[in-house]
Amino acid sequence: MSDIHQLSPQLLQILKFIQAFIHDQGYAPSVREIGKDAGISSTSTVHALLRKLENEGFLRRDPSKPRAMVVLNQRTDFSSDDRLPEVEKKPVTGHSEQPFFPDSYNKLPVVDDSAKNPNDTLNFHEDEELQKNDDTLVQSWLIPVNIVGNEPCFLMSMPDDSMINRQIYAGDLLLIHRQEIANSGDIVVGVIHNEVLIRTYFKGLRQVRLQAENDRVSVILTDHDELRIVGIIIGFVRMLSSS
């Protein structure tokens, strides 16, 4: 491990920010949050600086998880002016250097399908965070990895009662595996002419059929190139009314 005093002011600022963020939040910051704090707009530049911190022995990251990183400062000789704050021991893990979140949960974004342009809202950046714009506020849920593993997933509220015969009702929170292809019989999240639809998917030779699981909702037939598949439903959560 290199001496902390050999780091550039920029690298030291990033290292301190990551450590303080983990201390306060219990999980590591995203690449964009690191870049915002350091005044860097390019995510590729931030990635390069993080790799340099790894190579110098100050940081450990899991490439399969965007937010899984740990600052390694136990063996570093800090002066009183540049000492990084110590991470409190977490009661669940009992280890100071290993935050509970990266190993046990995935932080999945919740898509707001009521945005003015849901087609854009469903686009993802390379650092696994949803595109944010003035029309959309992206929230997130922590989902145990034993449910979703490290697969690319997101959450979205069921917009209507078109799937009630499958026991999926308006307001249910859908767990969606992000993918662009589907098999016949899958329940898909699709976009047609900038409209988000949740339907059972059936592939034909010339067209696809989007079948509502509600006798009052019409079937949609469309050409293959008119439909963009965003993902398939792999589960859902229903909030019980408190009334």
N, C-alpha and C positions, 0 to 999 in steps of 0.2 A: 504494500500500500504506500502511495506517495505521501509526502508531507503536505498538510493542509495549506501551509504557507506558499506552496508552489502553484496553487490554483490561481487562475485569473480572477479578477473581481466579478466577472460575469458568471463563471462557473461556481464561485463561492455563493453568489446571490441565489442561483438556481438550487444549489444544494441546501442552503438554509431554508428556502421557501418550501421545498419538498418535505424536509424534516418537520418544519412548523405546521404544515398542512396535515401531515399524518398525525402529529400530536393532537391537533385540534379536532380533526374530522374522523380519525380512526381508519382512514384509507388514503391512498396516494392521489395527488392531483392528476388531471388529464394533461395531455400534451398542450392543449390550447390554454388551459389555465396557467401552466408554467410559462408559456410564451407571453401571455398577457402580463404576468407579473414582471417578466424580464424585458418587456417592450420589444418582443420579437414576433412578427406577424407570420413568418414562414414556419410551418410545422416540420418541414424537412430540416431546417436549421436547428430546431429544438431537439429533434431526434439525434442529430449529429453531436450536439453538446451532451446529451444523455449518454450516448455511446462512449464519449470521451471520459465522462465521470465513471462509467463502468470499467473502462480499460485502466483507469488510474486506481481502481479499487475502492471508490467511495460510494458506489451504488450497485445494487443488484436488482435486475428486472427479470420478469417472466414474459418472454415474447408472445406467449399465447393469451395474455391478459393485459389489456391496455393500461390498467391502473395498478398493476401489481409491481411495486418497487419498494425497496428497503434501503435506507441510508445506513451505510456501514461506517460507524465512527468509534467503535469501542477501542480500537487499537491506535487511534490517531491522537497525537499530542496537540491539543488545542490550547491556545493562550486564552486569557480571560476575556480578550476583546472579540475573538472569533469562535468561541465555543458554541457548538450547536446545542439546542435544548435536548435534554434526555427524554426518550419516549417512555411514558409510564407503562408499567406492566398491565396487560389486559387480563381481566379475571378469567376469561374463557381459555385463552391460550397459555397464559402464564409466562410468556416470552416477551422481552422488551423490544427486540428488533423485528419481530414478525407481526404486522398488523393482522387483526382477525379477519377483516373483510376480504382481502385478495384470495385467501385459501378456501374460504367457506361460502362466499356469495359472489354472484355476478350482479353488477348494477345495470339493469335493463331500462332503456328509455321508454317513456310512455308517449305515444304519438297522439297529437291533437288532430283528429280527422275533421274538425270543424274549421280548419284554417282556410283562407281564401284560395290557396293553391295546394291542396293535399298531395298532388303529384310531386311537387318539389319537396314537400315536407317528408315524404317517404324516401328521399335520397339520403345516402349515408356518406360520411367522410372516411378517410383512410384510418383515422384514429378511433373508429367505431362509435363516434358520437353522431347523433342526428343533426342534420343541417338546421340551424336556428335562424329565423328571420323575424321581422317586426310583427308578423301575424301569428306566431306560434311560440308558446312557452313550453319547453320540453321538461317534463318531470321525470322521475325515475323511481324504480322499486328495487329493493335488494331481494334476489331470488336465490335460494340455496343451489349450489352447484350439483347436488345430487338429483335435482329436477331437470336442469337445463344443461349441465356440464359446461363446456366452453363453447357451445354452439352459438352462432350469431342469431340472437333473438331480440324481439322487442314486444312491447305491450300496447294495446289499443282498445278503447272502449267500443263495445258492440253498438252500432249507430241506430239499429231498428229491430223489429221483431220478425225479420225475414227468415230466421233460422229456428223458430220456436219448436218445430217438430223434432229438432235435434237437441232440445232442452237448452238452447242458447237464447237469452232474452236481451232486449235493449238495456244497456248499462253494464252488462257483464264485461269484465276485463279479460280480453283475449290474450293468450300467450301465443306468439307467432314466431315460427322459424323462418328466418329470412332466406328466401330462395326464389329463383326466377322460373323454375319448372315445377310441374305438378303431375300427378297421376290421376286418372279418372277415379272419382269418388272422394278425392281430397277436398276439404273445405279450404278455399283459398281467399286471400286478400288480393283483389284485383283492382286495376284502375282502367276505366274506359272513359275517354273524353274528359279527363280530369275529375271523374267521379269515383270515389272509393266504394267498392261493393264487397260484401261477404257472401259467398255462394258456394254450393257444391259444384265442382268442376268436372265436366265430361268432355273429352277430346274426340272430335270427329275428323273425317278426312278433309273436309273443306271448312268447317266451322267448329267453334266450341260452344257448348251449352252450359250456361250458368244457371243452376237449378236452385231456386229458393225452397227452403224447407218450411213453407207456409202456403196453404192452399189458396190464400187470398193474394199472393204475390206472383206476378207473371214470370215465366221463363224468359231468359235473355239468350238469344242466338247472335253470335258475332263472329267476324273473321278473326283468324289467329293473330294477325298483325294489329288488330284494334285493341287487343287485351294485353296489358302489362301485368304479369303476376309479380307480386311483391313478396308473398310468403304463404305458408300454410298454417292453419290453426292446429296447435298440438295440445292445447289445454285452455281452461278459462277459470276465472275466479268470480264468485258472486258475493257481493256485500249484502249481509242481512240487514233488513230495516230495523232501526232502533225504536220505531213507533209501535 
